[in-house]
Structures are given as structure tokens and as C-alpha cells.
């Protein structure tokens, strides 16, 4: 069963880290794509701590939003 409907998250492209000051820094394929701070970061960090790997990938994908819009070069 794929993590998401299209199977894009099966390779686990998202990662994150929580800083000492409570920010959540989200990366995709090793590049930082979004940083969340304040109450939303607290909420996200709590959800990520309780999630398994598949759920964490979905949470991170939703939190980053639509940062890819089709103009990026494709790996060939």
C-alpha cells in the first residue's frame, strides 16, 4: 500500500528537525523548503512525534504545501 495516492512519498523524500527554539525545519531531498515557528510549529512537532514514518511523510507534505509547481528541472 503506497503512503500517498500517487506513491510519491514511498521513497521518504521529506525530513525534518526541531530546533532548540521550537522551529520545525522541513527538507525535501536534502533541501530546506519551509520553516515553521510559533504555535503551528509546536502543533506540528507534537503530531510528528506521535506519527509513524508514513504518517510523518504525509504531515510534512501537507505542511510544506505546494512548493513544487512543475518548473523545476527533472532528474533524468
N, C-alpha and C positions, 0 to 999 in steps of 0.2 A: 504494500500500500504506500503510495507516494505521500510525502509530507504535505504537499500542496497539490492543487488540481492539475497543474502542468508539469509537475516533477522538477521544477527549477531549484527547489531547496534541498533536494536529496544529497547534493554534494556539500552541504553545510557552508554556503558562501559567507554567511554573516558571523561576526564575532563581536564581543563587547567587553568593556571593562568599566568598573565603577571606581571613580577616583575618590580620594580621601574627603574631598569637599562635597561628595554626593552626586557628582555629574555622571551620566552614563554616556560613554563614547562608543558609538556603533561604527563598525567597519564592514565593508563588503569587499571580499577578495583582497584583504590586506590594506585597503584604503579607507580612511575615515570619511564617512558620508554624512554623519549627523551627530550632534552633541545635544543632550537634553539635560536641563538643570531644574532645580527647584522641586516643587510638589510633583510635577509629572515624572521627574527622574526618580523620586522616592517610590512612586507607584510602580513604575516600570521595573526598577531594581527588585522590588518585592515580588512582582509577578515572575521575573526571570529566575529568581532564587527558588521559587516553588515549581518551576516548569522543568519538564524533561527536555532533551535535545531537540526533538521535533517541535514541541510547543514553543521553545525559545526561538527557533528559526522563524516561526510564524509571527511571534510577538515582535521580533526585530524587523521583519519585513513590513509589518503594519506600521511600526513606529517610524521607520525611515520614510515612508510614503513613496511616492512615485518619483524617485530621483533619477531613474533611467527613462529616457524618452525616445530612444531609437536613433539618436545621432552619434552614439559612441561607436568607435571602431570595433569590429567584431574580431574575435580570435579566429585565426584560420589555420 
